[in-house]
Amino acid sequence: MVLDRTVLFFFAIGWLIVFYIPLSAQSWLGVADYQRVKCELAAASPFLSHTWVAGTCGNDYLLKELMRARLDAVMRYDRHAFILQLSHDGYSRYGELTTTVGYAVKFGGKVAVGMRYYYLYQHVDDYEAQHSVTFDVSLYAQLSRKICFGFEVYNPARLRYSIRGPDIIPMRFMVLVHYLYSEKLAFSVQVLKYLPGRFDVSAACYYQPSHGFYLSFACSLYDMNFGVMIRCRRFYFMVDARYNYHLGFSPEVGVGMQLKVKK
């Protein structure tokens, strides 16, 4: 119960802060921004046209024990991006609280590199909590006006749970390609490999039929995902539905806000 209140406190403080940051009033997120927000690659952050803050809440497979809550903030400053993420998976009796801070910088307008540091707090009733740390490194490059390439490695140092525990935090390799077909339509292909663990390939489509209205559809070897995002005044309201072929349906809702980039 104390942990649930801590998560709610972080979310409340985050939204109180962003309400006092001025909004860029006459601009919209483009379909390329929507694509980069969805890919969650740190090195893609300096390519966003706006600072972005969002809070989401979801549920895995309609089980109350598998709730998800998350706060994301990407603060753009010129060619730099500062990243803060707070998330909790599980519920009061067990789960994992993750605090992430990161930084990314763009070089020459075409290439960016990024790094994120993670603090993992895993808790289970009647057992001692685990405290772990790890990091990821990423690269994102604009190869042409329409094509971008991204790469990320999570836990490249093969750090362990509980710092010196017996179990190694799984490594993750991600490679993605973004293709901007037009100002309103974009595609992506992503390859994901965990060591040890599964291999996955996914393809996604992002469409902006009108200003302030966005659609996404993704399909992988394990699941499919459909997303909608709608702008209303200062806010973007997001709904995502993911369907795992074996485990079932996972809904997610969220609210985001674009903010003025400082230069």
N, C-alpha and C positions, 0 to 999 in steps of 0.2 A: 504493500500500500504506500509506503514511503517512497519507493522508486517511481510509482505511477505519478505521485505528486511532483517529484523532481522533474520528470519528463514534461509534465504540463507547465511547470514553472519556466523551463527553458523555452518552450514554444511561446508562452505569453510574453516573456522578455523580448524575444526576437521580433514579434509583431509590434510591440510598443515602440521599438527602435525604428523600424522601417516606416511607421506612420509619420515620422517627422523628417523623412528624407524627401526632397523635392522630386516630383515626377516630370519626365520629359513629356510635355502635354500633346504634341502634334506628331508623334511617331508611333509606329506599331512594330511588334515583333514580326520579322519576316519568316518565311517558311524555312530558310536556312538556320535561323535562330532556334526555331522550334525543333529542328532536327538535331542541333548541337546540345540543346537542353536535354533532350531525350536520351542521347548517347552517354551522358555522364562521364565524359573523358576530361580530365583536368586540363590537359594541354589545349583543348578546344575552347576553354573559357575566354582567352584574350580575343577570340574571333567573334564573340557575341557583340551585338550592337548596343546592348544595354546591360546595366547591372540588373541582376535577377534574384529575387527572393521568393521562396515558395514553402508552403507547409502541406504535407500530405498525410493521409491516414488510410490504411488498407487492412485487408484481412485475407490470409492465405487459406484457400479451400473451404471457406465459410466455417472455420473453427475458431471459437473464441480464444483458444490458447495460442493462436498464431496471428495475433494482431501486429500491425506495423504502424509506427508513427515516425515522421521525419521532418526536419527543418533544414532547408538548403539556402545558402546565401553565397552568391558570386558577386564580389564587388570589383567592378572594372575601374581602372585608373590609367588612362592613356594606353600604353601597350602592356600593362600589368593586370593581373587578376588575382584577387585574394579570395580564398575559399573557406567556408565554414559549414560543417554539416553535423547535425545531431540526430541520431536515430535510435529507436528501440524496437526490437523484435521479440515477441513473446508476450507474457503478461506478468502479473505481480509475483507469481510463485516461481517462475523461471523465465530466462530470456537473456538477451545480450544488448547492452547499451554501448553504442559506438560514438566516439567523438573524433571528428576529423578536421584537421586544418591543412590548408594547402596554398601553394603559390604557383603561378604560371606566368611566363613572359614570352612576348612575341619578338622575333628578330627579323628585321627587314620586311615586315609586312606579310611574309609568306610562311614562316616556320615558327612554331611555338613549342616550348618544352614545359613540363609541369611536374610537380611532386606533391604528394599528399601523405601526411602522417596520421596514423590511426591509433587511438587508445580503445581497447576492447575490454569491457567489464561484463563478465558472464556470471550470472547468479542462479542458484538453484536452492530451494528451501532445504534446510537441514544439511547443506554441504558448504564447504568453504568456497567463497567467490574466487574467480580467476581474473587476474589482471595481466593483459598482454599488450604489446605494442608492435606495430609493423608499419610499412610504407609502400607506396607505389611510385613508379616513374612512368612518364608518358611523353609522346611526341605527336604533334598534329601539323600537317603541312598542306598548303594549298598548291597543288601541282599545276592547276590551270584555273581559268575563271569558273569552271563548272565542277572540277574534281578535287576532292580533298582526301588525304590519307592519314590514318591515325593508328597508333600502336601504344599498348600499355602492358606493363608487367607489375603484378601485385605480389608483394613479399619476395622480391628477388634475392634477399639475403637468407631466405629460409629460416626466419625467426620462429621461435616456439611459443606455444601457449604457456602462460604463467612464466614467461621469460626463460626459465631454465627447465621447463617441464619436459616430459618425454615425447609429447606430440608436436609435430611441426605444423604450423599454419599453412594450409594449402597454397601453393603458388597458382597464379592465374595469368594466362597470356591472352591478350585481346588484339585483334587486327581488324580495322574497319576501313571501308571506302565510302565516301559521301559523293553523290552525283546530283548536282543541281540542274534539273532539266529546264526549268523556267523559274520565274519569280514566284510562282504559285505551286510548283510541283518539284519534289525531290525524292531521291531513292538512296538506300544504303544497303550494304552487305557487311555482315560482321561474323568473324570466326572467333570462337572462345574455347580455350582449353585449360582445364584445371589439372594440376599435378600434386597428388594423385586425384583422379576424378574424371568427370565426363568431358566429352567433346561436343561442341554445338556449333551449328551454322544457322544464321538467320538472315532474312531479307525483309526490308521495311519500305513503306511508301508514306510520304508526308504531303498533304494537300491543303492548300489554303483557298477555299472557294470564294471567300470574301474577306474584307478587312475585319480582323478580330474574330475570325472563325477558322479553326484548324482541325484537321482529321489525320489520324495515323493508323496504319495497319501493319503488323509485323507477324511473321510466321517463321518458326524454327523447328528443329528436330523434336523438341519436347513440348512446345506450346505455341499458342497464337495469342495476339494481343490487339485490341482495338481501343483507340483513344480519341477523345474529343476535348478541345479546349476552346472556350468562348470568352471574349473580352467584354467586360461590363464596367464602364468608367475606369477606375484606377486598377481594377483587378482582372485576373484571368482565372476562370473556374475550370477545373480539369476533372475529367472522369475517365478512368481506365478500366478495362475488363480483360483479364488474362485467363485463358483456358488451357490447363495442362491436360494432355491427352489421356493420362492415367489417373490423376488426382482430382481434377475438377476445376471449379470456377474460383477466381480470386478477384474481388472488386477493389478499387482504390479511388478516392476522391481527394481533391486538393485545391488550394487557392494560391495563386502566384501574383507577383507584382513586378513590373519593370520600373527601373529607376534611372535617373539621369547619370550619364557617364561623365566623370570629372576628367578634365584635361589640363 
